[in-house]
Amino acid sequence: MWIQPVDAMTQRERQLTKQMQKLKQQELDKQNTPSASSVKDDKLAKAQKEKLPQVQMSLTIPARKDKQ
């Protein structure tokens, strides 16, 4: 098995990586944040959340051309 060495990330790649990590952390924070104080409001929030469509983000960074 051969693993090709890779160059360090460009500034843009670092930006995109940090942005993705930030978005993932925000999503985790939303899931872990307690809802409204009453049980009734909590049930309503869950019902509304279940009705929302699921959205997924896919980011493809094209390979850089070799510098020769």
Secondary structure, DSSP 8 states (H G I E B T S, - for coil): ----------HHHHHHHHHHHHHHHHHHHHHHS---SSHHHHHHHHHHHHHS----------------
